[in-house]
Amino acid sequence: MTDPTGPGRDGHPPGAPLSFKLMVVLAALYLGWRLVEGVIALYRWVL
């Protein structure tokens, strides 16, 4: 099995499946939304 951390031809890890990329995108969206909720809650708490 090849090293997944090694750079591919275009600088990205080789053989990253679509499901993994989708999971990363969903995780980023979730964390971004949680960050927005946290900022809103902090804003309401301060005022």
Phi and psi in degrees as a GROMACS rama.xvg file:
@    title "Ramachandran Plot"
@    xaxis  label "Phi"
@    yaxis  label "Psi"
@TYPE xy
-77.3631  159.714  THR-2
-73.8941  115.423  ASP-3
-69.2668  -16.5053  PRO-4
-87.8596  -10.7501  THR-5
-73.7227  146.092  GLY-6
-70.9007  142.957  PRO-7
-87.607  -163.648  GLY-8
-64.8613  -34.6214  ARG-9
-103.381  15.0004  ASP-10
90.4227  -5.80622  GLY-11
-98.6835  156.671  HIS-12
-59.2863  135.094  PRO-13
-74.3432  144.762  PRO-14
71.5321  24.709  GLY-15
-73.0673  118.559  ALA-16
-70.1173  159.024  PRO-17
-62.2717  -36.9142  LEU-18
-63.6957  -36.3762  SER-19
-67.2293  -42.7488  PHE-20
-62.9391  -41.0039  LYS-21
-64.0591  -40.8819  LEU-22
-63.0552  -40.1857  MET-23
-64.2743  -42.4787  VAL-24
-64.0262  -44.5722  VAL-25
-64.5094  -39.8434  LEU-26
-63.9205  -40.8638  ALA-27
-65.0012  -42.2258  ALA-28
-63.8357  -42.1521  LEU-29
-63.1403  -47.365  TYR-30
-65.349  -37.2789  LEU-31
-63.8629  -41.4953  GLY-32
-66.5042  -39.8204  TRP-33
-63.5277  -37.3793  ARG-34
-64.4999  -42.8299  LEU-35
-62.9759  -44.1433  VAL-36
-61.0723  -40.2238  GLU-37
-64.1861  -41.1358  GLY-38
-65.6813  -41.3702  VAL-39
-63.9352  -43.6256  ILE-40
-63.5575  -42.2089  ALA-41
-64.7636  -39.9552  LEU-42
-63.041  -42.5072  TYR-43
-67.9081  -34.8221  ARG-44
-70.7523  -35.8146  TRP-45
-70.732  -40.8371  VAL-46
